[in-house]
């Protein structure tokens, strides 16, 4: 459900590996292109350039599942604000033991469980698989493949146990890149949210690419402060945070709080990561802003500010960045560094 950058990329590779996959999307031109020409994938190496024939469906075609075999695994890969809608759409066609996997940014398992129940809800974090659906039928990956040096897909049950179905999902995702079953879904989720909160809103509001953001002192410092606040909120909520892009959570938190040693360590990590990715890389929210689409800011920076307020661990920088993104989104300000100056 959702054949954009993340869903389309994973689904195409699953198809290529011989699995029975349907890619369902709401963009008519994208579906029509895939039907006629397949899905065109590219990456940072020649070997990643592939044309894969896929079973692409418009959302209006989903009802045909009533006359076909039921769905065993439904991957929800839409934007967070469309989570309930996508889950409701596929719910009637799930097999009796079928289940739904959130392969999304943000934290959407509760929304999915509200539709199909916790027993049919599985989470999956896509860690460092930056990709862009840059035109109908064309997806490019803008960071290197993970492989065993960096496990990209982390599949987890909400109760933290390793189960056969979580293992099955991890095996499916190995078609696209490295994958594992995690016993720390919520810690993994919040850790990915920390990284997204440092990048997405900031690039969306300023128009900066990932490398421009991380290699420019002012935006980079704002990014570090966002990460610091997000870590502290996550820790206060009781999550066991994971190492993020080579950064230890505590070091990131201390860096944003003024520790010179921690700051030097985090700057080194951000600069080193920038060297590995394409100059074309833009976070998904920046892509949405450029396309005139609704952003997920309320589910990233806005969400962290909201959760922090609930537990009396303020995250004012997130609230301000969330507001800046909305002003650009509404057309009240152009995307520029000036929008976030002074935050």
PEHU-V745509 format. One record per helix or strand of 3 or more residues. SS is the DSSP state (H for helix, E for strand). FROM is the first residue (numbers start at 1). TO is the last residue. If there is no record, write none. Layout:
[[SS FROM TO] [SS FROM TO]]
This chain:
[[H 5 16] [E 22 25] [H 28 37] [E 39 42] [H 46 48] [E 50 52] [E 55 58] [H 59 67] [E 71 76] [H 80 91] [E 94 103] [H 109 116] [H 118 120] [E 121 126] [E 131 135] [E 138 141] [H 147 149] [E 153 157] [H 164 173] [E 179 181] [H 185 206] [H 210 215] [H 217 236] [H 249 256] [H 260 276] [H 284 291] [H 297 299] [H 301 310] [H 316 329] [H 337 340]]
